């Protein structure tokens, strides 16, 4: 076997790497109320899943309004 050098090929130049991130305006993270922990969190999940039920076509939807339609 003779030694070959492999050149990696890229789609587009690397000069544009990180272009979108640098263009995106900086938004400060908002302060949110703390999530309940332990038993209280399980209670929240139960309420979300079984008490406030969203039935569509006789089935429970985990995400009643999905982003892509």
URFENQUI-V413529 format. One record per pair of residues at least 12 apart in sequence whose C-alpha atoms are under 8 Angstrom apart, sorted by sequence separation. I is the first residue (numbers start at 1). J is the second residue. D is the distance in whole Angstrom. If there is no record, write none. Layout:
BEGIN
i: {I I}
j: {J J}
d: {D D}
END
This chain:
BEGIN
i: {49}
j: {62}
d: {8}
END
